[in-house]
Amino acid sequence: MSDAVSTRATRRKRLRLWLEWVLGTLVLASIANAYLFFRTNGFLPPPFFFNYLDSLMDGYNTAAWAFRPGAYDIWRSIYPPISFAWFHIFATPSCYVGTEVYARDCDWWLRTAMVLFFFGNTVLVWVMYRRHHRPTALPRAIAVGFGMPMLYALERANLIIPAFTFFALAYGPLLRNTRLRWLAAACAANFKPYLIVGIIATLLRRQWRWFEGATIACALVYLVSWIIVRDGTPLQVLRNTIIFADASRAAEWPVSYYASSYIPLHTFLNESRAPLIRLIGTDPIDFADWFLPLFMRATQALTLVAAAGIWLRPGLFPKTRGIALAVMFALSAQETGAYAMCFVLFLLFFERMEGFCLTAALIIGYLLSLCVDYFLVQLDLQVMMESFLAGRRVTASYGLTVGTIVRPAGLLLIMNLLSIATLTRLASTLAAERRLRFPWRATAGTALPQPVTSAAGSN
């Protein structure tokens, strides 16, 4: 009987491993398809940004203000000073004497640096996944390193690429020195302030010293970069962030095109619904108007309950679980752009493909890495513009895509699945103990999961 059970378990493991390799291959196939589309049409297909003249400009627009005054008072930057300090190293100052477009044509060093960080991140992730679980390391590294979120960030030359490097070093299993982890977490949070939730999430595992050390490191990194840049006080950043989060910006269609949350789509439907009403009618819009906020709030509430479960019994769960839930909560509560999902995917792929919830969450993670999308409704508008990547004029159209609707739902589904897996594990453990009393700590007789090496660092 035991041999039969062992045989079935082995078959399930092989099937899951085969499934991951198939999904990883699909990610590569979607990249190849996007490349063939580009060769034929001269621009990248959805969900890449439809302003084909604007490629790489997230990086060059920011770099330009690193070499001129007024980044916080005129341009209203929401980036902490480390972003501009980074460009003092990885940009060529002599190229920023004219327009940002001129700088893009001139500054080859910035493009090279972004590409090097991009491939370096992929290698870094692969090494970490090999240490965690070698059989699935390659397909998971492909999904994270070459998946749509990271490719989108590369096409935009967004600072999320170096931010990911520090994030992976902070919460992956590579660095052994805790102080270096603190420094990496601090750099990541300074590049992308919403990543501060990763530091806060260490409190779910009662890592008080880790939290204190990383918080102090955040302040020191901010101070040093502020001294270098000589601009960008916390009050300036806070003021500009409030302006940036204004509802009128969220109602713009480009913000909804490749979004991490339903916030921009819901705001767009409320503020600028006229174009879509003519295309899809009022019923779908009225349904979305009440359903999307309900879906988001219910998911966030379940995530908070799951976080409380991790705090009660931190030893039952992988050390990346709480950080993943915290990052997803932050992405669902504001609009960061769907390229920020690379942080979620990195943490998600430290989970084992065991049980329905974790298996489904991992499959959705692979699907979010695919470089594919499909137009539900195309606008009756043919756009003629110059394609920077192709170096010629192209004709294209854009409209409402499947990804605009499905992609934020994928993130919310992963949140729900991880939360349910967490609460189920907690409930089964408490039931096995036959007691629900303080101090809420696992006893020696509690069956713990297999050791997970993807630590966020220990004291």
Secondary structure, 3 states (H helix, E strand, C coil): CHHHHHHHHHHHHHHHHHHHHHHHHHHHHHHHHHHHHHHHHCCCCCCCCCCHHHCCHHHHHHHHHHCCCCCCCCCCCCCCCHHHHHHHHHCCHHHCCCCHHHHHHHCHHHHHHHHHHHHHHHHHHHHHHHHHCHHHHHHHHHHHHCCHHHHHHHHHCCCHHHHHHHHHHHHCCCCCCHHHHHHHHHHHHHHCHHHHHHHHHHHHHCCHHHHHHHHHHHHHHHHHHHHHHCCCCHHHHHHHHHHHCCHHHHCCHHHHHCCCCCHHHHHHHHHCCHHHHHHHCHHHHHHHHHHHHHHHHHHHHHHHHHHHHHHHCHHHCCCCHHHHHHHHHHHHHCCCCHHHHHHHHHHHCCCCCCHHHHHHHHHHHHHHCCCCCCEEEECCCCEEEEECCCCEEEEECCEEEHHHHHHHHHHHHHHHHHHHHHHHHHHHHHHHHCCCCCCCCCCCCCCCCCCCCCCCCCC
